[in-house]
Amino acid sequence: MYPAIPEPTTLAHLHDRAKAEASRLRGEAVDDFWRGANAVWQRGLHSGEALAQRSAARLRASLARHARSRNAAATPQTPTGV
């Protein structure tokens, strides 16, 4: 009716195998976690770098437009058609 109880040495062996398997799985999980965290960190660095480059390009374009408008305002207009 009840399952047979294994011998104490068999139980100890099973327990040792279970502990070893748990340790192995835990090590794999930690490796996977840090591998994923490193990938996220790398993506963040790349996206931050791309954002900085886009911002710098927009700033250069804005400064160029501002310089052109100041130069146009400083240039005297000559009358046309008179």
Chimera marker file (.cmm) of the C-alpha trace (Angstrom):
<marker_set name="trace">
<marker id="1" x="0.000" y="0.000" z="0.000" r="1" g="1" b="0" radius="0.5"/>
<marker id="2" x="2.821" y="2.443" z="0.879" r="1" g="1" b="0" radius="0.5"/>
<marker id="3" x="5.939" y="2.703" z="-1.274" r="1" g="1" b="0" radius="0.5"/>
<marker id="4" x="8.971" y="0.981" z="0.068" r="1" g="1" b="0" radius="0.5"/>
<marker id="5" x="11.356" y="3.227" z="1.988" r="1" g="1" b="0" radius="0.5"/>
<marker id="6" x="14.786" y="3.237" z="0.340" r="1" g="1" b="0" radius="0.5"/>
<marker id="7" x="17.871" y="2.334" z="2.296" r="1" g="1" b="0" radius="0.5"/>
<marker id="8" x="19.581" y="5.192" z="4.178" r="1" g="1" b="0" radius="0.5"/>
<marker id="9" x="22.630" y="5.036" z="1.898" r="1" g="1" b="0" radius="0.5"/>
<marker id="10" x="20.379" y="5.238" z="-1.149" r="1" g="1" b="0" radius="0.5"/>
<marker id="11" x="18.565" y="8.214" z="0.367" r="1" g="1" b="0" radius="0.5"/>
<marker id="12" x="21.868" y="9.935" z="1.112" r="1" g="1" b="0" radius="0.5"/>
<marker id="13" x="23.058" y="9.285" z="-2.446" r="1" g="1" b="0" radius="0.5"/>
<marker id="14" x="19.808" y="10.678" z="-3.901" r="1" g="1" b="0" radius="0.5"/>
<marker id="15" x="20.063" y="13.685" z="-1.616" r="1" g="1" b="0" radius="0.5"/>
<marker id="16" x="23.659" y="14.355" z="-2.688" r="1" g="1" b="0" radius="0.5"/>
<marker id="17" x="22.691" y="14.070" z="-6.369" r="1" g="1" b="0" radius="0.5"/>
<marker id="18" x="19.756" y="16.463" z="-5.861" r="1" g="1" b="0" radius="0.5"/>
<marker id="19" x="22.013" y="18.987" z="-4.121" r="1" g="1" b="0" radius="0.5"/>
<marker id="20" x="24.587" y="18.758" z="-6.909" r="1" g="1" b="0" radius="0.5"/>
<marker id="21" x="21.884" y="19.215" z="-9.565" r="1" g="1" b="0" radius="0.5"/>
<marker id="22" x="20.426" y="22.197" z="-7.694" r="1" g="1" b="0" radius="0.5"/>
<marker id="23" x="23.870" y="23.774" z="-7.472" r="1" g="1" b="0" radius="0.5"/>
<marker id="24" x="24.449" y="23.249" z="-11.189" r="1" g="1" b="0" radius="0.5"/>
<marker id="25" x="21.062" y="24.737" z="-12.096" r="1" g="1" b="0" radius="0.5"/>
<marker id="26" x="21.638" y="27.684" z="-9.771" r="1" g="1" b="0" radius="0.5"/>
<marker id="27" x="24.994" y="28.357" z="-11.443" r="1" g="1" b="0" radius="0.5"/>
<marker id="28" x="23.378" y="28.259" z="-14.887" r="1" g="1" b="0" radius="0.5"/>
<marker id="29" x="20.633" y="30.633" z="-13.747" r="1" g="1" b="0" radius="0.5"/>
<marker id="30" x="23.164" y="33.107" z="-12.349" r="1" g="1" b="0" radius="0.5"/>
<marker id="31" x="25.192" y="32.956" z="-15.584" r="1" g="1" b="0" radius="0.5"/>
<marker id="32" x="22.052" y="33.530" z="-17.659" r="1" g="1" b="0" radius="0.5"/>
<marker id="33" x="21.026" y="36.446" z="-15.439" r="1" g="1" b="0" radius="0.5"/>
<marker id="34" x="24.373" y="38.225" z="-15.751" r="1" g="1" b="0" radius="0.5"/>
<marker id="35" x="24.604" y="37.512" z="-19.473" r="1" g="1" b="0" radius="0.5"/>
<marker id="36" x="21.179" y="39.139" z="-19.905" r="1" g="1" b="0" radius="0.5"/>
<marker id="37" x="22.063" y="42.045" z="-17.636" r="1" g="1" b="0" radius="0.5"/>
<marker id="38" x="25.249" y="42.634" z="-19.626" r="1" g="1" b="0" radius="0.5"/>
<marker id="39" x="23.275" y="42.629" z="-22.894" r="1" g="1" b="0" radius="0.5"/>
<marker id="40" x="20.825" y="45.194" z="-21.502" r="1" g="1" b="0" radius="0.5"/>
<marker id="41" x="23.716" y="47.346" z="-20.288" r="1" g="1" b="0" radius="0.5"/>
<marker id="42" x="25.422" y="47.189" z="-23.695" r="1" g="1" b="0" radius="0.5"/>
<marker id="43" x="22.181" y="48.147" z="-25.471" r="1" g="1" b="0" radius="0.5"/>
<marker id="44" x="21.796" y="51.071" z="-23.078" r="1" g="1" b="0" radius="0.5"/>
<marker id="45" x="25.306" y="52.256" z="-23.850" r="1" g="1" b="0" radius="0.5"/>
<marker id="46" x="24.722" y="52.037" z="-27.590" r="1" g="1" b="0" radius="0.5"/>
<marker id="47" x="21.340" y="53.748" z="-27.463" r="1" g="1" b="0" radius="0.5"/>
<marker id="48" x="22.769" y="56.487" z="-25.235" r="1" g="1" b="0" radius="0.5"/>
<marker id="49" x="25.633" y="57.009" z="-27.648" r="1" g="1" b="0" radius="0.5"/>
<marker id="50" x="23.219" y="57.183" z="-30.589" r="1" g="1" b="0" radius="0.5"/>
<marker id="51" x="21.039" y="59.659" z="-28.689" r="1" g="1" b="0" radius="0.5"/>
<marker id="52" x="24.062" y="61.866" z="-27.979" r="1" g="1" b="0" radius="0.5"/>
<marker id="53" x="25.085" y="61.765" z="-31.639" r="1" g="1" b="0" radius="0.5"/>
<marker id="54" x="21.565" y="62.722" z="-32.770" r="1" g="1" b="0" radius="0.5"/>
<marker id="55" x="21.460" y="65.558" z="-30.241" r="1" g="1" b="0" radius="0.5"/>
<marker id="56" x="24.850" y="66.845" z="-31.404" r="1" g="1" b="0" radius="0.5"/>
<marker id="57" x="23.716" y="66.758" z="-35.039" r="1" g="1" b="0" radius="0.5"/>
<marker id="58" x="20.541" y="68.668" z="-34.182" r="1" g="1" b="0" radius="0.5"/>
<marker id="59" x="22.557" y="71.250" z="-32.238" r="1" g="1" b="0" radius="0.5"/>
<marker id="60" x="24.966" y="71.723" z="-35.176" r="1" g="1" b="0" radius="0.5"/>
<marker id="61" x="22.042" y="72.180" z="-37.563" r="1" g="1" b="0" radius="0.5"/>
<marker id="62" x="20.376" y="74.656" z="-35.211" r="1" g="1" b="0" radius="0.5"/>
<marker id="63" x="23.578" y="76.665" z="-34.809" r="1" g="1" b="0" radius="0.5"/>
<marker id="64" x="24.091" y="76.716" z="-38.588" r="1" g="1" b="0" radius="0.5"/>
<marker id="65" x="20.513" y="77.996" z="-39.126" r="1" g="1" b="0" radius="0.5"/>
<marker id="66" x="21.023" y="80.628" z="-36.433" r="1" g="1" b="0" radius="0.5"/>
<marker id="67" x="24.305" y="81.771" z="-38.017" r="1" g="1" b="0" radius="0.5"/>
<marker id="68" x="22.679" y="81.989" z="-41.460" r="1" g="1" b="0" radius="0.5"/>
<marker id="69" x="19.775" y="84.047" z="-40.124" r="1" g="1" b="0" radius="0.5"/>
<marker id="70" x="22.151" y="86.415" z="-38.288" r="1" g="1" b="0" radius="0.5"/>
<marker id="71" x="24.282" y="86.826" z="-41.423" r="1" g="1" b="0" radius="0.5"/>
<marker id="72" x="21.177" y="87.513" z="-43.491" r="1" g="1" b="0" radius="0.5"/>
<marker id="73" x="19.982" y="90.129" z="-40.974" r="1" g="1" b="0" radius="0.5"/>
<marker id="74" x="23.418" y="91.798" z="-40.875" r="1" g="1" b="0" radius="0.5"/>
<marker id="75" x="23.718" y="92.044" z="-44.684" r="1" g="1" b="0" radius="0.5"/>
<marker id="76" x="22.239" y="95.367" z="-45.911" r="1" g="1" b="0" radius="0.5"/>
<marker id="77" x="19.388" y="95.004" z="-48.337" r="1" g="1" b="0" radius="0.5"/>
<marker id="78" x="19.777" y="96.803" z="-51.653" r="1" g="1" b="0" radius="0.5"/>
<marker id="79" x="16.695" y="98.261" z="-53.255" r="1" g="1" b="0" radius="0.5"/>
<marker id="80" x="15.520" y="96.254" z="-56.226" r="1" g="1" b="0" radius="0.5"/>
<marker id="81" x="13.620" y="97.436" z="-59.237" r="1" g="1" b="0" radius="0.5"/>
<marker id="82" x="14.107" y="101.166" z="-58.608" r="1" g="1" b="0" radius="0.5"/>
<link id1="1" id2="2" r="1" g="1" b="0" radius="0.2"/>
<link id1="2" id2="3" r="1" g="1" b="0" radius="0.2"/>
<link id1="3" id2="4" r="1" g="1" b="0" radius="0.2"/>
<link id1="4" id2="5" r="1" g="1" b="0" radius="0.2"/>
<link id1="5" id2="6" r="1" g="1" b="0" radius="0.2"/>
<link id1="6" id2="7" r="1" g="1" b="0" radius="0.2"/>
<link id1="7" id2="8" r="1" g="1" b="0" radius="0.2"/>
<link id1="8" id2="9" r="1" g="1" b="0" radius="0.2"/>
<link id1="9" id2="10" r="1" g="1" b="0" radius="0.2"/>
<link id1="10" id2="11" r="1" g="1" b="0" radius="0.2"/>
<link id1="11" id2="12" r="1" g="1" b="0" radius="0.2"/>
<link id1="12" id2="13" r="1" g="1" b="0" radius="0.2"/>
<link id1="13" id2="14" r="1" g="1" b="0" radius="0.2"/>
<link id1="14" id2="15" r="1" g="1" b="0" radius="0.2"/>
<link id1="15" id2="16" r="1" g="1" b="0" radius="0.2"/>
<link id1="16" id2="17" r="1" g="1" b="0" radius="0.2"/>
<link id1="17" id2="18" r="1" g="1" b="0" radius="0.2"/>
<link id1="18" id2="19" r="1" g="1" b="0" radius="0.2"/>
<link id1="19" id2="20" r="1" g="1" b="0" radius="0.2"/>
<link id1="20" id2="21" r="1" g="1" b="0" radius="0.2"/>
<link id1="21" id2="22" r="1" g="1" b="0" radius="0.2"/>
<link id1="22" id2="23" r="1" g="1" b="0" radius="0.2"/>
<link id1="23" id2="24" r="1" g="1" b="0" radius="0.2"/>
<link id1="24" id2="25" r="1" g="1" b="0" radius="0.2"/>
<link id1="25" id2="26" r="1" g="1" b="0" radius="0.2"/>
<link id1="26" id2="27" r="1" g="1" b="0" radius="0.2"/>
<link id1="27" id2="28" r="1" g="1" b="0" radius="0.2"/>
<link id1="28" id2="29" r="1" g="1" b="0" radius="0.2"/>
<link id1="29" id2="30" r="1" g="1" b="0" radius="0.2"/>
<link id1="30" id2="31" r="1" g="1" b="0" radius="0.2"/>
<link id1="31" id2="32" r="1" g="1" b="0" radius="0.2"/>
<link id1="32" id2="33" r="1" g="1" b="0" radius="0.2"/>
<link id1="33" id2="34" r="1" g="1" b="0" radius="0.2"/>
<link id1="34" id2="35" r="1" g="1" b="0" radius="0.2"/>
<link id1="35" id2="36" r="1" g="1" b="0" radius="0.2"/>
<link id1="36" id2="37" r="1" g="1" b="0" radius="0.2"/>
<link id1="37" id2="38" r="1" g="1" b="0" radius="0.2"/>
<link id1="38" id2="39" r="1" g="1" b="0" radius="0.2"/>
<link id1="39" id2="40" r="1" g="1" b="0" radius="0.2"/>
<link id1="40" id2="41" r="1" g="1" b="0" radius="0.2"/>
<link id1="41" id2="42" r="1" g="1" b="0" radius="0.2"/>
<link id1="42" id2="43" r="1" g="1" b="0" radius="0.2"/>
<link id1="43" id2="44" r="1" g="1" b="0" radius="0.2"/>
<link id1="44" id2="45" r="1" g="1" b="0" radius="0.2"/>
<link id1="45" id2="46" r="1" g="1" b="0" radius="0.2"/>
<link id1="46" id2="47" r="1" g="1" b="0" radius="0.2"/>
<link id1="47" id2="48" r="1" g="1" b="0" radius="0.2"/>
<link id1="48" id2="49" r="1" g="1" b="0" radius="0.2"/>
<link id1="49" id2="50" r="1" g="1" b="0" radius="0.2"/>
<link id1="50" id2="51" r="1" g="1" b="0" radius="0.2"/>
<link id1="51" id2="52" r="1" g="1" b="0" radius="0.2"/>
<link id1="52" id2="53" r="1" g="1" b="0" radius="0.2"/>
<link id1="53" id2="54" r="1" g="1" b="0" radius="0.2"/>
<link id1="54" id2="55" r="1" g="1" b="0" radius="0.2"/>
<link id1="55" id2="56" r="1" g="1" b="0" radius="0.2"/>
<link id1="56" id2="57" r="1" g="1" b="0" radius="0.2"/>
<link id1="57" id2="58" r="1" g="1" b="0" radius="0.2"/>
<link id1="58" id2="59" r="1" g="1" b="0" radius="0.2"/>
<link id1="59" id2="60" r="1" g="1" b="0" radius="0.2"/>
<link id1="60" id2="61" r="1" g="1" b="0" radius="0.2"/>
<link id1="61" id2="62" r="1" g="1" b="0" radius="0.2"/>
<link id1="62" id2="63" r="1" g="1" b="0" radius="0.2"/>
<link id1="63" id2="64" r="1" g="1" b="0" radius="0.2"/>
<link id1="64" id2="65" r="1" g="1" b="0" radius="0.2"/>
<link id1="65" id2="66" r="1" g="1" b="0" radius="0.2"/>
<link id1="66" id2="67" r="1" g="1" b="0" radius="0.2"/>
<link id1="67" id2="68" r="1" g="1" b="0" radius="0.2"/>
<link id1="68" id2="69" r="1" g="1" b="0" radius="0.2"/>
<link id1="69" id2="70" r="1" g="1" b="0" radius="0.2"/>
<link id1="70" id2="71" r="1" g="1" b="0" radius="0.2"/>
<link id1="71" id2="72" r="1" g="1" b="0" radius="0.2"/>
<link id1="72" id2="73" r="1" g="1" b="0" radius="0.2"/>
<link id1="73" id2="74" r="1" g="1" b="0" radius="0.2"/>
<link id1="74" id2="75" r="1" g="1" b="0" radius="0.2"/>
<link id1="75" id2="76" r="1" g="1" b="0" radius="0.2"/>
<link id1="76" id2="77" r="1" g="1" b="0" radius="0.2"/>
<link id1="77" id2="78" r="1" g="1" b="0" radius="0.2"/>
<link id1="78" id2="79" r="1" g="1" b="0" radius="0.2"/>
<link id1="79" id2="80" r="1" g="1" b="0" radius="0.2"/>
<link id1="80" id2="81" r="1" g="1" b="0" radius="0.2"/>
<link id1="81" id2="82" r="1" g="1" b="0" radius="0.2"/>
</marker_set>
